[in-house]
Amino acid sequence: MTELTPSDPSLRKFRNDPADPRIGELLAGDLAMSDLVVVGFADDRGVALNGGRSGAKNGPNEIRRALYRMTPHPKRELKKVFDVGDLNPEQNLKSDQLSEAHELASKTVFTQLKSGRQVLSIGGGNDYAFADGLALLKSSKTKPLIINVDAHLDVRSLERGLTSGTPFFRLLESGLEFDFVELGTQTQCN
C-alpha cells in the first residue's frame, strides 16, 4: 500500500514489560496475519472548507498515542491488529483534490474489508466518513447500519463542494441501501 505513510513506531513502544503489556506492543507484525487493521486519515481540508478549526489531521497520531498506551484485559485474547499507517494527502497524492483523497481512502478500506478484515479508521476530518461508509456499503452482503454519533448531522448538500459537513448526504445520495441513525445531534449545531 504505497499510498500510506507508516505510523510513527515510537507510538507503539512503552516499557516492554511482559507482565504489563500495552496494546501498541501487541500489534501484529504482518498484515496477512491480522484480523483488524488501523488506518489513519491525516487530513483536515474538509474541516477547513467547512469553516471549522484546523488540527484534525493530527488526529490519527493523537488517537494512536492514547489507544496504544491502553492495557488489554489479561484474560481476553485480542484480535490480531495491524497498523497500515496513514493516508496523508500532502505526501501521497498527486493532486490536492479532496475527492481524490476520499476515493483512495475508500479503496483502501474496501480492500481490507474484502480481505475479511475489520477496519478501525481514525482521522482526520469527518468527511472521511463518506469514504468509510462507501467501502462498507460496497463490500457488505447485507443491508448495513451506519451510525453517526456527532453534534452535527453532516448531511449538507454539495452546493459548496465537499466538506466535513457532507459525508452522510453523499452516502444517502449514493443509491446504495443502508439504514442510518444519527445520535448526539445538538439543535444549536444544525
Secondary structure, 3 states (H helix, E strand, C coil): CCCEECCCHHHHCCCCCCCCCCHHHHCCCCHHHCCEEEEEECCCHHHHHCCCCCCHHHHHHHHHHHHCCCCCCCCCCCCCEEEEEEECHHHHCCCCCHHHHHHHHHHHHHHHHHCCCEEEEEECCCCHHHHHHHHHHHHCCCCCEEEEECCCCCCCCCCCCCCCCCHHHHHHCCCCCCEEEEECCCHHHC
